[in-house]
Amino acid sequence: MYTVECDACGQRFTATRSTALTCSAACRQRRHKERKAAAAVAAALDLARIAHAARTASDPHAALQSVERRAEQLAESLAPRRRGGTP
Ligand SMILES: [Zn+2]
């Protein structure tokens, strides 16, 4: 048995695996949501940074393309994902 600190609520709990991250299913879900939200915020900030750079870029067309690419990645990362299998 291992004593692990829950990555979501911070409470110490006893786990059968040393790789356990959360104390419960609810915390696992919460952690997943929080990480997804944090990734979305980071991506949005990234997008703002690229857009800002594009305003003063010598090649606005290429700069706009990178904004477009990043925006598509952001949309894809936020889209609900189906579990397993082909769509
Ligand atoms: Zn927890």
PDB file of the backbone (N, CA, C, O) and the ligand in Angstrom, with CONECT records:
HET     ZN  A 101       1
ATOM      1  N   MET A   1       0.839  -1.203   0.000  1.00  0.00           N
ATOM      2  CA  MET A   1       0.000   0.000   0.000  1.00  0.00           C
ATOM      3  C   MET A   1       0.875   1.255   0.000  1.00  0.00           C
ATOM      4  O   MET A   1       1.979   1.270   0.546  1.00  0.00           O
ATOM      5  N   TYR A   2       0.363   2.273  -0.610  1.00  0.00           N
ATOM      6  CA  TYR A   2       1.104   3.523  -0.720  1.00  0.00           C
ATOM      7  C   TYR A   2       0.252   4.671  -0.185  1.00  0.00           C
ATOM      8  O   TYR A   2      -0.970   4.679  -0.339  1.00  0.00           O
ATOM      9  N   THR A   3       0.905   5.626   0.439  1.00  0.00           N
ATOM     10  CA  THR A   3       0.201   6.831   0.837  1.00  0.00           C
ATOM     11  C   THR A   3       0.498   7.900  -0.214  1.00  0.00           C
ATOM     12  O   THR A   3       1.647   8.274  -0.450  1.00  0.00           O
ATOM     13  N   VAL A   4      -0.571   8.370  -0.825  1.00  0.00           N
ATOM     14  CA  VAL A   4      -0.441   9.303  -1.946  1.00  0.00           C
ATOM     15  C   VAL A   4      -1.268  10.551  -1.649  1.00  0.00           C
ATOM     16  O   VAL A   4      -2.297  10.478  -0.977  1.00  0.00           O
ATOM     17  N   GLU A   5      -0.814  11.692  -2.154  1.00  0.00           N
ATOM     18  CA  GLU A   5      -1.593  12.919  -2.016  1.00  0.00           C
ATOM     19  C   GLU A   5      -2.449  13.088  -3.259  1.00  0.00           C
ATOM     20  O   GLU A   5      -1.941  13.072  -4.380  1.00  0.00           O
ATOM     21  N   CYS A   6      -3.745  13.251  -3.057  1.00  0.00           N
ATOM     22  CA  CYS A   6      -4.677  13.379  -4.176  1.00  0.00           C
ATOM     23  C   CYS A   6      -4.353  14.633  -5.000  1.00  0.00           C
ATOM     24  O   CYS A   6      -4.168  15.724  -4.461  1.00  0.00           O
ATOM     25  N   ASP A   7      -4.291  14.442  -6.297  1.00  0.00           N
ATOM     26  CA  ASP A   7      -3.931  15.532  -7.193  1.00  0.00           C
ATOM     27  C   ASP A   7      -5.070  16.530  -7.374  1.00  0.00           C
ATOM     28  O   ASP A   7      -4.860  17.622  -7.901  1.00  0.00           O
ATOM     29  N   ALA A   8      -6.272  16.162  -6.939  1.00  0.00           N
ATOM     30  CA  ALA A   8      -7.420  17.052  -7.110  1.00  0.00           C
ATOM     31  C   ALA A   8      -7.770  17.777  -5.814  1.00  0.00           C
ATOM     32  O   ALA A   8      -7.910  19.000  -5.806  1.00  0.00           O
ATOM     33  N   CYS A   9      -7.914  17.021  -4.709  1.00  0.00           N
ATOM     34  CA  CYS A   9      -8.357  17.646  -3.460  1.00  0.00           C
ATOM     35  C   CYS A   9      -7.214  17.823  -2.452  1.00  0.00           C
ATOM     36  O   CYS A   9      -7.374  18.518  -1.449  1.00  0.00           O
ATOM     37  N   GLY A  10      -6.077  17.202  -2.714  1.00  0.00           N
ATOM     38  CA  GLY A  10      -4.915  17.399  -1.854  1.00  0.00           C
ATOM     39  C   GLY A  10      -4.869  16.522  -0.613  1.00  0.00           C
ATOM     40  O   GLY A  10      -3.907  16.570   0.154  1.00  0.00           O
ATOM     41  N   GLN A  11      -5.916  15.717  -0.418  1.00  0.00           N
ATOM     42  CA  GLN A  11      -5.938  14.852   0.761  1.00  0.00           C
ATOM     43  C   GLN A  11      -5.068  13.622   0.562  1.00  0.00           C
ATOM     44  O   GLN A  11      -4.935  13.097  -0.544  1.00  0.00           O
ATOM     45  N   ARG A  12      -4.480  13.180   1.668  1.00  0.00           N
ATOM     46  CA  ARG A  12      -3.682  11.966   1.592  1.00  0.00           C
ATOM     47  C   ARG A  12      -4.608  10.755   1.648  1.00  0.00           C
ATOM     48  O   ARG A  12      -5.579  10.729   2.404  1.00  0.00           O
ATOM     49  N   PHE A  13      -4.292   9.775   0.846  1.00  0.00           N
ATOM     50  CA  PHE A  13      -5.100   8.564   0.849  1.00  0.00           C
ATOM     51  C   PHE A  13      -4.207   7.362   0.612  1.00  0.00           C
ATOM     52  O   PHE A  13      -3.055   7.486   0.197  1.00  0.00           O
ATOM     53  N   THR A  14      -4.771   6.198   0.886  1.00  0.00           N
ATOM     54  CA  THR A  14      -4.014   4.965   0.707  1.00  0.00           C
ATOM     55  C   THR A  14      -4.380   4.340  -0.625  1.00  0.00           C
ATOM     56  O   THR A  14      -5.557   4.128  -0.919  1.00  0.00           O
ATOM     57  N   ALA A  15      -3.378   4.050  -1.423  1.00  0.00           N
ATOM     58  CA  ALA A  15      -3.606   3.491  -2.747  1.00  0.00           C
ATOM     59  C   ALA A  15      -2.905   2.145  -2.872  1.00  0.00           C
ATOM     60  O   ALA A  15      -1.917   1.869  -2.191  1.00  0.00           O
ATOM     61  N   THR A  16      -3.441   1.321  -3.757  1.00  0.00           N
ATOM     62  CA  THR A  16      -2.802   0.030  -3.992  1.00  0.00           C
ATOM     63  C   THR A  16      -1.671   0.159  -5.014  1.00  0.00           C
ATOM     64  O   THR A  16      -0.782  -0.689  -5.092  1.00  0.00           O
ATOM     65  N   ARG A  17      -1.729   1.244  -5.798  1.00  0.00           N
ATOM     66  CA  ARG A  17      -0.667   1.474  -6.787  1.00  0.00           C
ATOM     67  C   ARG A  17       0.064   2.768  -6.451  1.00  0.00           C
ATOM     68  O   ARG A  17      -0.539   3.739  -5.994  1.00  0.00           O
ATOM     69  N   SER A  18       1.358   2.763  -6.682  1.00  0.00           N
ATOM     70  CA  SER A  18       2.142   3.963  -6.400  1.00  0.00           C
ATOM     71  C   SER A  18       1.875   5.053  -7.431  1.00  0.00           C
ATOM     72  O   SER A  18       2.219   6.217  -7.227  1.00  0.00           O
ATOM     73  N   THR A  19       1.254   4.658  -8.545  1.00  0.00           N
ATOM     74  CA  THR A  19       0.997   5.616  -9.617  1.00  0.00           C
ATOM     75  C   THR A  19      -0.376   6.274  -9.481  1.00  0.00           C
ATOM     76  O   THR A  19      -0.745   7.105 -10.310  1.00  0.00           O
ATOM     77  N   ALA A  20      -1.137   5.910  -8.444  1.00  0.00           N
ATOM     78  CA  ALA A  20      -2.462   6.496  -8.248  1.00  0.00           C
ATOM     79  C   ALA A  20      -2.339   8.007  -8.073  1.00  0.00           C
ATOM     80  O   ALA A  20      -1.431   8.497  -7.402  1.00  0.00           O
ATOM     81  N   LEU A  21      -3.273   8.738  -8.692  1.00  0.00           N
ATOM     82  CA  LEU A  21      -3.193  10.199  -8.670  1.00  0.00           C
ATOM     83  C   LEU A  21      -4.309  10.831  -7.847  1.00  0.00           C
ATOM     84  O   LEU A  21      -4.124  11.890  -7.247  1.00  0.00           O
ATOM     85  N   THR A  22      -5.458  10.180  -7.823  1.00  0.00           N
ATOM     86  CA  THR A  22      -6.602  10.775  -7.142  1.00  0.00           C
ATOM     87  C   THR A  22      -7.247   9.772  -6.187  1.00  0.00           C
ATOM     88  O   THR A  22      -7.110   8.560  -6.353  1.00  0.00           O
ATOM     89  N   CYS A  23      -7.955  10.301  -5.181  1.00  0.00           N
ATOM     90  CA  CYS A  23      -8.504   9.457  -4.119  1.00  0.00           C
ATOM     91  C   CYS A  23      -9.830   8.816  -4.506  1.00  0.00           C
ATOM     92  O   CYS A  23     -10.229   7.815  -3.910  1.00  0.00           O
ATOM     93  N   SER A  24     -10.514   9.375  -5.490  1.00  0.00           N
ATOM     94  CA  SER A  24     -11.840   8.865  -5.830  1.00  0.00           C
ATOM     95  C   SER A  24     -12.153   9.128  -7.297  1.00  0.00           C
ATOM     96  O   SER A  24     -11.427   9.843  -7.988  1.00  0.00           O
ATOM     97  N   ALA A  25     -13.251   8.533  -7.753  1.00  0.00           N
ATOM     98  CA  ALA A  25     -13.675   8.748  -9.139  1.00  0.00           C
ATOM     99  C   ALA A  25     -14.047  10.210  -9.358  1.00  0.00           C
ATOM    100  O   ALA A  25     -13.781  10.781 -10.415  1.00  0.00           O
ATOM    101  N   ALA A  26     -14.671  10.809  -8.337  1.00  0.00           N
ATOM    102  CA  ALA A  26     -15.076  12.212  -8.454  1.00  0.00           C
ATOM    103  C   ALA A  26     -13.844  13.109  -8.627  1.00  0.00           C
ATOM    104  O   ALA A  26     -13.845  14.039  -9.434  1.00  0.00           O
ATOM    105  N   CYS A  27     -12.788  12.809  -7.847  1.00  0.00           N
ATOM    106  CA  CYS A  27     -11.572  13.606  -7.942  1.00  0.00           C
ATOM    107  C   CYS A  27     -10.857  13.368  -9.268  1.00  0.00           C
ATOM    108  O   CYS A  27     -10.231  14.275  -9.817  1.00  0.00           O
ATOM    109  N   ARG A  28     -10.955  12.140  -9.778  1.00  0.00           N
ATOM    110  CA  ARG A  28     -10.323  11.850 -11.062  1.00  0.00           C
ATOM    111  C   ARG A  28     -10.978  12.688 -12.154  1.00  0.00           C
ATOM    112  O   ARG A  28     -10.304  13.246 -13.020  1.00  0.00           O
ATOM    113  N   GLN A  29     -12.310  12.765 -12.094  1.00  0.00           N
ATOM    114  CA  GLN A  29     -13.063  13.548 -13.063  1.00  0.00           C
ATOM    115  C   GLN A  29     -12.734  15.035 -12.932  1.00  0.00           C
ATOM    116  O   GLN A  29     -12.544  15.738 -13.925  1.00  0.00           O
ATOM    117  N   ARG A  30     -12.673  15.493 -11.680  1.00  0.00           N
ATOM    118  CA  ARG A  30     -12.387  16.897 -11.412  1.00  0.00           C
ATOM    119  C   ARG A  30     -10.995  17.260 -11.946  1.00  0.00           C
ATOM    120  O   ARG A  30     -10.805  18.311 -12.560  1.00  0.00           O
ATOM    121  N   ARG A  31     -10.033  16.374 -11.700  1.00  0.00           N
ATOM    122  CA  ARG A  31      -8.666  16.607 -12.159  1.00  0.00           C
ATOM    123  C   ARG A  31      -8.639  16.708 -13.686  1.00  0.00           C
ATOM    124  O   ARG A  31      -7.984  17.581 -14.257  1.00  0.00           O
ATOM    125  N   HIS A  32      -9.368  15.793 -14.330  1.00  0.00           N
ATOM    126  CA  HIS A  32      -9.424  15.773 -15.791  1.00  0.00           C
ATOM    127  C   HIS A  32      -9.992  17.097 -16.317  1.00  0.00           C
ATOM    128  O   HIS A  32      -9.453  17.687 -17.254  1.00  0.00           O
ATOM    129  N   LYS A  33     -11.087  17.552 -15.701  1.00  0.00           N
ATOM    130  CA  LYS A  33     -11.725  18.805 -16.121  1.00  0.00           C
ATOM    131  C   LYS A  33     -10.786  19.986 -15.919  1.00  0.00           C
ATOM    132  O   LYS A  33     -10.661  20.858 -16.778  1.00  0.00           O
ATOM    133  N   GLU A  34     -10.128  19.994 -14.764  1.00  0.00           N
ATOM    134  CA  GLU A  34      -9.234  21.113 -14.453  1.00  0.00           C
ATOM    135  C   GLU A  34      -8.056  21.173 -15.423  1.00  0.00           C
ATOM    136  O   GLU A  34      -7.652  22.245 -15.873  1.00  0.00           O
ATOM    137  N   ARG A  35      -7.526  20.008 -15.728  1.00  0.00           N
ATOM    138  CA  ARG A  35      -6.402  19.976 -16.663  1.00  0.00           C
ATOM    139  C   ARG A  35      -6.829  20.426 -18.051  1.00  0.00           C
ATOM    140  O   ARG A  35      -6.094  21.128 -18.744  1.00  0.00           O
ATOM    141  N   LYS A  36      -8.022  20.014 -18.445  1.00  0.00           N
ATOM    142  CA  LYS A  36      -8.546  20.404 -19.751  1.00  0.00           C
ATOM    143  C   LYS A  36      -8.756  21.916 -19.798  1.00  0.00           C
ATOM    144  O   LYS A  36      -8.421  22.571 -20.785  1.00  0.00           O
ATOM    145  N   ALA A  37      -9.318  22.463 -18.710  1.00  0.00           N
ATOM    146  CA  ALA A  37      -9.548  23.908 -18.648  1.00  0.00           C
ATOM    147  C   ALA A  37      -8.223  24.663 -18.672  1.00  0.00           C
ATOM    148  O   ALA A  37      -8.104  25.686 -19.345  1.00  0.00           O
ATOM    149  N   ALA A  38      -7.231  24.167 -17.944  1.00  0.00           N
ATOM    150  CA  ALA A  38      -5.931  24.820 -17.908  1.00  0.00           C
ATOM    151  C   ALA A  38      -5.278  24.800 -19.285  1.00  0.00           C
ATOM    152  O   ALA A  38      -4.651  25.775 -19.700  1.00  0.00           O
ATOM    153  N   ALA A  39      -5.433  23.683 -19.989  1.00  0.00           N
ATOM    154  CA  ALA A  39      -4.869  23.566 -21.334  1.00  0.00           C
ATOM    155  C   ALA A  39      -5.556  24.538 -22.281  1.00  0.00           C
ATOM    156  O   ALA A  39      -4.909  25.122 -23.151  1.00  0.00           O
ATOM    157  N   ALA A  40      -6.877  24.716 -22.115  1.00  0.00           N
ATOM    158  CA  ALA A  40      -7.628  25.631 -22.967  1.00  0.00           C
ATOM    159  C   ALA A  40      -7.190  27.072 -22.727  1.00  0.00           C
ATOM    160  O   ALA A  40      -7.038  27.848 -23.669  1.00  0.00           O
ATOM    161  N   VAL A  41      -6.988  27.422 -21.458  1.00  0.00           N
ATOM    162  CA  VAL A  41      -6.534  28.778 -21.120  1.00  0.00           C
ATOM    163  C   VAL A  41      -5.155  29.025 -21.726  1.00  0.00           C
ATOM    164  O   VAL A  41      -4.908  30.082 -22.306  1.00  0.00           O
ATOM    165  N   ALA A  42      -4.262  28.053 -21.592  1.00  0.00           N
ATOM    166  CA  ALA A  42      -2.912  28.189 -22.138  1.00  0.00           C
ATOM    167  C   ALA A  42      -2.958  28.364 -23.651  1.00  0.00           C
ATOM    168  O   ALA A  42      -2.220  29.173 -24.214  1.00  0.00           O
ATOM    169  N   ALA A  43      -3.838  27.594 -24.311  1.00  0.00           N
ATOM    170  CA  ALA A  43      -3.950  27.673 -25.758  1.00  0.00           C
ATOM    171  C   ALA A  43      -4.509  29.019 -26.189  1.00  0.00           C
ATOM    172  O   ALA A  43      -4.063  29.594 -27.181  1.00  0.00           O
ATOM    173  N   ALA A  44      -5.493  29.523 -25.436  1.00  0.00           N
ATOM    174  CA  ALA A  44      -6.090  30.819 -25.762  1.00  0.00           C
ATOM    175  C   ALA A  44      -5.062  31.938 -25.605  1.00  0.00           C
ATOM    176  O   ALA A  44      -5.014  32.858 -26.422  1.00  0.00           O
ATOM    177  N   LEU A  45      -4.241  31.860 -24.558  1.00  0.00           N
ATOM    178  CA  LEU A  45      -3.197  32.862 -24.346  1.00  0.00           C
ATOM    179  C   LEU A  45      -2.159  32.791 -25.466  1.00  0.00           C
ATOM    180  O   LEU A  45      -1.649  33.810 -25.933  1.00  0.00           O
ATOM    181  N   ASP A  46      -1.866  31.574 -25.878  1.00  0.00           N
ATOM    182  CA  ASP A  46      -0.939  31.344 -26.969  1.00  0.00           C
ATOM    183  C   ASP A  46      -1.459  31.999 -28.244  1.00  0.00           C
ATOM    184  O   ASP A  46      -0.721  32.646 -28.986  1.00  0.00           O
ATOM    185  N   LEU A  47      -2.762  31.808 -28.471  1.00  0.00           N
ATOM    186  CA  LEU A  47      -3.414  32.368 -29.650  1.00  0.00           C
ATOM    187  C   LEU A  47      -3.337  33.895 -29.627  1.00  0.00           C
ATOM    188  O   LEU A  47      -3.058  34.525 -30.647  1.00  0.00           O
ATOM    189  N   ALA A  48      -3.585  34.479 -28.465  1.00  0.00           N
ATOM    190  CA  ALA A  48      -3.513  35.932 -28.327  1.00  0.00           C
ATOM    191  C   ALA A  48      -2.088  36.426 -28.616  1.00  0.00           C
ATOM    192  O   ALA A  48      -1.894  37.467 -29.244  1.00  0.00           O
ATOM    193  N   ARG A  49      -1.109  35.665 -28.149  1.00  0.00           N
ATOM    194  CA  ARG A  49       0.290  36.031 -28.356  1.00  0.00           C
ATOM    195  C   ARG A  49       0.638  35.987 -29.850  1.00  0.00           C
ATOM    196  O   ARG A  49       1.295  36.890 -30.368  1.00  0.00           O
ATOM    197  N   ILE A  50       0.193  34.933 -30.528  1.00  0.00           N
ATOM    198  CA  ILE A  50       0.468  34.790 -31.963  1.00  0.00           C
ATOM    199  C   ILE A  50      -0.230  35.903 -32.741  1.00  0.00           C
ATOM    200  O   ILE A  50       0.341  36.483 -33.665  1.00  0.00           O
ATOM    201  N   ALA A  51      -1.491  36.196 -32.350  1.00  0.00           N
ATOM    202  CA  ALA A  51      -2.243  37.243 -33.038  1.00  0.00           C
ATOM    203  C   ALA A  51      -1.559  38.604 -32.860  1.00  0.00           C
ATOM    204  O   ALA A  51      -1.497  39.414 -33.784  1.00  0.00           O
ATOM    205  N   HIS A  52      -1.052  38.826 -31.651  1.00  0.00           N
ATOM    206  CA  HIS A  52      -0.342  40.075 -31.384  1.00  0.00           C
ATOM    207  C   HIS A  52       0.897  40.186 -32.263  1.00  0.00           C
ATOM    208  O   HIS A  52       1.169  41.240 -32.838  1.00  0.00           O
ATOM    209  N   ALA A  53       1.640  39.097 -32.361  1.00  0.00           N
ATOM    210  CA  ALA A  53       2.846  39.082 -33.185  1.00  0.00           C
ATOM    211  C   ALA A  53       2.490  39.285 -34.660  1.00  0.00           C
ATOM    212  O   ALA A  53       3.252  39.893 -35.411  1.00  0.00           O
ATOM    213  N   ALA A  54       1.314  38.765 -35.070  1.00  0.00           N
ATOM    214  CA  ALA A  54       0.895  38.852 -36.461  1.00  0.00           C
ATOM    215  C   ALA A  54       0.630  40.302 -36.876  1.00  0.00           C
ATOM    216  O   ALA A  54       0.801  40.663 -38.040  1.00  0.00           O
ATOM    217  N   ARG A  55       0.214  41.121 -35.918  1.00  0.00           N
ATOM    218  CA  ARG A  55      -0.093  42.517 -36.229  1.00  0.00           C
ATOM    219  C   ARG A  55       1.127  43.265 -36.750  1.00  0.00           C
ATOM    220  O   ARG A  55       1.013  44.157 -37.590  1.00  0.00           O
ATOM    221  N   THR A  56       2.299  42.886 -36.238  1.00  0.00           N
ATOM    222  CA  THR A  56       3.510  43.603 -36.623  1.00  0.00           C
ATOM    223  C   THR A  56       4.422  42.766 -37.513  1.00  0.00           C
ATOM    224  O   THR A  56       5.557  43.156 -37.790  1.00  0.00           O
ATOM    225  N   ALA A  57       3.918  41.609 -37.963  1.00  0.00           N
ATOM    226  CA  ALA A  57       4.752  40.715 -38.767  1.00  0.00           C
ATOM    227  C   ALA A  57       5.025  41.308 -40.145  1.00  0.00           C
ATOM    228  O   ALA A  57       4.195  42.027 -40.701  1.00  0.00           O
ATOM    229  N   SER A  58       6.200  40.995 -40.687  1.00  0.00           N
ATOM    230  CA  SER A  58       6.538  41.481 -42.020  1.00  0.00           C
ATOM    231  C   SER A  58       5.783  40.687 -43.085  1.00  0.00           C
ATOM    232  O   SER A  58       5.553  41.172 -44.193  1.00  0.00           O
ATOM    233  N   ASP A  59       5.406  39.466 -42.732  1.00  0.00           N
ATOM    234  CA  ASP A  59       4.629  38.630 -43.639  1.00  0.00           C
ATOM    235  C   ASP A  59       3.281  38.307 -42.986  1.00  0.00           C
ATOM    236  O   ASP A  59       3.122  37.253 -42.371  1.00  0.00           O
ATOM    237  N   PRO A  60       2.316  39.219 -43.123  1.00  0.00           N
ATOM    238  CA  PRO A  60       1.036  39.057 -42.425  1.00  0.00           C
ATOM    239  C   PRO A  60       0.298  37.783 -42.838  1.00  0.00           C
ATOM    240  O   PRO A  60      -0.419  37.187 -42.035  1.00  0.00           O
ATOM    241  N   HIS A  61       0.478  37.372 -44.090  1.00  0.00           N
ATOM    242  CA  HIS A  61      -0.227  36.189 -44.571  1.00  0.00           C
ATOM    243  C   HIS A  61       0.214  34.941 -43.799  1.00  0.00           C
ATOM    244  O   HIS A  61      -0.621  34.165 -43.333  1.00  0.00           O
ATOM    245  N   ALA A  62       1.519  34.759 -43.668  1.00  0.00           N
ATOM    246  CA  ALA A  62       2.043  33.606 -42.932  1.00  0.00           C
ATOM    247  C   ALA A  62       1.642  33.684 -41.461  1.00  0.00           C
ATOM    248  O   ALA A  62       1.324  32.673 -40.835  1.00  0.00           O
ATOM    249  N   ALA A  63       1.664  34.897 -40.925  1.00  0.00           N
ATOM    250  CA  ALA A  63       1.302  35.078 -39.522  1.00  0.00           C
ATOM    251  C   ALA A  63      -0.154  34.698 -39.294  1.00  0.00           C
ATOM    252  O   ALA A  63      -0.495  34.053 -38.303  1.00  0.00           O
ATOM    253  N   LEU A  64      -1.014  35.112 -40.238  1.00  0.00           N
ATOM    254  CA  LEU A  64      -2.430  34.768 -40.112  1.00  0.00           C
ATOM    255  C   LEU A  64      -2.653  33.271 -40.220  1.00  0.00           C
ATOM    256  O   LEU A  64      -3.549  32.719 -39.583  1.00  0.00           O
ATOM    257  N   GLN A  65      -1.832  32.620 -41.033  1.00  0.00           N
ATOM    258  CA  GLN A  65      -1.948  31.163 -41.154  1.00  0.00           C
ATOM    259  C   GLN A  65      -1.642  30.470 -39.834  1.00  0.00           C
ATOM    260  O   GLN A  65      -2.302  29.498 -39.463  1.00  0.00           O
ATOM    261  N   SER A  66      -0.640  30.976 -39.131  1.00  0.00           N
ATOM    262  CA  SER A  66      -0.305  30.340 -37.853  1.00  0.00           C
ATOM    263  C   SER A  66      -1.389  30.607 -36.815  1.00  0.00           C
ATOM    264  O   SER A  66      -1.639  29.774 -35.945  1.00  0.00           O
ATOM    265  N   VAL A  67      -2.035  31.774 -36.908  1.00  0.00           N
ATOM    266  CA  VAL A  67      -3.171  32.051 -36.021  1.00  0.00           C
ATOM    267  C   VAL A  67      -4.297  31.058 -36.313  1.00  0.00           C
ATOM    268  O   VAL A  67      -4.909  30.494 -35.405  1.00  0.00           O
ATOM    269  N   GLU A  68      -4.548  30.864 -37.601  1.00  0.00           N
ATOM    270  CA  GLU A  68      -5.600  29.947 -38.022  1.00  0.00           C
ATOM    271  C   GLU A  68      -5.318  28.526 -37.534  1.00  0.00           C
ATOM    272  O   GLU A  68      -6.207  27.849 -37.017  1.00  0.00           O
ATOM    273  N   ARG A  69      -4.073  28.085 -37.707  1.00  0.00           N
ATOM    274  CA  ARG A  69      -3.694  26.730 -37.285  1.00  0.00           C
ATOM    275  C   ARG A  69      -3.897  26.535 -35.788  1.00  0.00           C
ATOM    276  O   ARG A  69      -4.438  25.526 -35.336  1.00  0.00           O
ATOM    277  N   ARG A  70      -3.442  27.537 -35.034  1.00  0.00           N
ATOM    278  CA  ARG A  70      -3.536  27.433 -33.571  1.00  0.00           C
ATOM    279  C   ARG A  70      -4.998  27.432 -33.123  1.00  0.00           C
ATOM    280  O   ARG A  70      -5.376  26.724 -32.190  1.00  0.00           O
ATOM    281  N   ALA A  71      -5.809  28.235 -33.805  1.00  0.00           N
ATOM    282  CA  ALA A  71      -7.234  28.294 -33.463  1.00  0.00           C
ATOM    283  C   ALA A  71      -7.898  26.949 -33.732  1.00  0.00           C
ATOM    284  O   ALA A  71      -8.755  26.509 -32.966  1.00  0.00           O
ATOM    285  N   GLU A  72      -7.496  26.297 -34.826  1.00  0.00           N
ATOM    286  CA  GLU A  72      -8.053  24.979 -35.150  1.00  0.00           C
ATOM    287  C   GLU A  72      -7.647  23.952 -34.101  1.00  0.00           C
ATOM    288  O   GLU A  72      -8.450  23.115 -33.689  1.00  0.00           O
ATOM    289  N   GLN A  73      -6.383  24.027 -33.672  1.00  0.00           N
ATOM    290  CA  GLN A  73      -5.905  23.112 -32.627  1.00  0.00           C
ATOM    291  C   GLN A  73      -6.687  23.317 -31.340  1.00  0.00           C
ATOM    292  O   GLN A  73      -7.054  22.361 -30.657  1.00  0.00           O
ATOM    293  N   LEU A  74      -6.935  24.586 -31.023  1.00  0.00           N
ATOM    294  CA  LEU A  74      -7.676  24.912 -29.805  1.00  0.00           C
ATOM    295  C   LEU A  74      -9.085  24.333 -29.874  1.00  0.00           C
ATOM    296  O   LEU A  74      -9.566  23.724 -28.918  1.00  0.00           O
ATOM    297  N   ALA A  75      -9.737  24.529 -31.012  1.00  0.00           N
ATOM    298  CA  ALA A  75     -11.095  24.010 -31.187  1.00  0.00           C
ATOM    299  C   ALA A  75     -11.100  22.493 -31.052  1.00  0.00           C
ATOM    300  O   ALA A  75     -11.992  21.924 -30.422  1.00  0.00           O
ATOM    301  N   GLU A  76     -10.112  21.845 -31.640  1.00  0.00           N
ATOM    302  CA  GLU A  76     -10.039  20.388 -31.594  1.00  0.00           C
ATOM    303  C   GLU A  76      -9.816  19.892 -30.170  1.00  0.00           C
ATOM    304  O   GLU A  76     -10.388  18.884 -29.753  1.00  0.00           O
ATOM    305  N   SER A  77      -8.980  20.613 -29.433  1.00  0.00           N
ATOM    306  CA  SER A  77      -8.678  20.182 -28.067  1.00  0.00           C
ATOM    307  C   SER A  77      -9.877  20.372 -27.136  1.00  0.00           C
ATOM    308  O   SER A  77      -9.983  19.713 -26.102  1.00  0.00           O
ATOM    309  N   LEU A  78     -10.779  21.282 -27.517  1.00  0.00           N
ATOM    310  CA  LEU A  78     -11.944  21.548 -26.672  1.00  0.00           C
ATOM    311  C   LEU A  78     -13.145  20.698 -27.045  1.00  0.00           C
ATOM    312  O   LEU A  78     -14.082  20.557 -26.260  1.00  0.00           O
ATOM    313  N   ALA A  79     -13.114  20.131 -28.247  1.00  0.00           N
ATOM    314  CA  ALA A  79     -14.246  19.338 -28.698  1.00  0.00           C
ATOM    315  C   ALA A  79     -14.373  18.075 -27.855  1.00  0.00           C
ATOM    316  O   ALA A  79     -13.367  17.450 -27.516  1.00  0.00           O
ATOM    317  N   PRO A  80     -15.610  17.695 -27.512  1.00  0.00           N
ATOM    318  CA  PRO A  80     -15.796  16.474 -26.741  1.00  0.00           C
ATOM    319  C   PRO A  80     -15.320  15.278 -27.556  1.00  0.00           C
ATOM    320  O   PRO A  80     -15.589  15.165 -28.752  1.00  0.00           O
ATOM    321  N   ARG A  81     -14.610  14.397 -26.878  1.00  0.00           N
ATOM    322  CA  ARG A  81     -14.006  13.276 -27.581  1.00  0.00           C
ATOM    323  C   ARG A  81     -14.787  12.001 -27.336  1.00  0.00           C
ATOM    324  O   ARG A  81     -15.215  11.723 -26.215  1.00  0.00           O
ATOM    325  N   ARG A  82     -14.965  11.240 -28.384  1.00  0.00           N
ATOM    326  CA  ARG A  82     -15.615   9.950 -28.233  1.00  0.00           C
ATOM    327  C   ARG A  82     -14.603   8.928 -27.738  1.00  0.00           C
ATOM    328  O   ARG A  82     -13.421   8.989 -28.076  1.00  0.00           O
ATOM    329  N   ARG A  83     -15.081   8.000 -26.943  1.00  0.00           N
ATOM    330  CA  ARG A  83     -14.189   6.996 -26.378  1.00  0.00           C
ATOM    331  C   ARG A  83     -13.979   5.861 -27.364  1.00  0.00           C
ATOM    332  O   ARG A  83     -14.917   5.171 -27.762  1.00  0.00           O
ATOM    333  N   GLY A  84     -12.705   5.686 -27.750  1.00  0.00           N
ATOM    334  CA  GLY A  84     -12.306   4.520 -28.550  1.00  0.00           C
ATOM    335  C   GLY A  84     -13.028   4.390 -29.872  1.00  0.00           C
ATOM    336  O   GLY A  84     -14.055   5.030 -30.100  1.00  0.00           O
ATOM    337  N   GLY A  85     -12.486   3.557 -30.742  1.00  0.00           N
ATOM    338  CA  GLY A  85     -13.142   3.248 -31.992  1.00  0.00           C
ATOM    339  C   GLY A  85     -13.094   4.379 -32.985  1.00  0.00           C
ATOM    340  O   GLY A  85     -12.627   5.477 -32.683  1.00  0.00           O
ATOM    341  N   THR A  86     -13.583   4.096 -34.171  1.00  0.00           N
ATOM    342  CA  THR A  86     -13.602   5.095 -35.232  1.00  0.00           C
ATOM    343  C   THR A  86     -14.942   5.823 -35.208  1.00  0.00           C
ATOM    344  O   THR A  86     -15.944   5.268 -34.758  1.00  0.00           O
ATOM    345  N   PRO A  87     -14.960   7.045 -35.683  1.00  0.00           N
ATOM    346  CA  PRO A  87     -16.202   7.831 -35.641  1.00  0.00           C
ATOM    347  C   PRO A  87     -17.264   7.297 -36.600  1.00  0.00           C
ATOM    348  O   PRO A  87     -18.361   7.851 -36.678  1.00  0.00           O
TER     349      PRO A  87
HETATM  350 ZN    ZN A 101      -9.270  13.648  -3.863  1.00  0.00          ZN2+
END
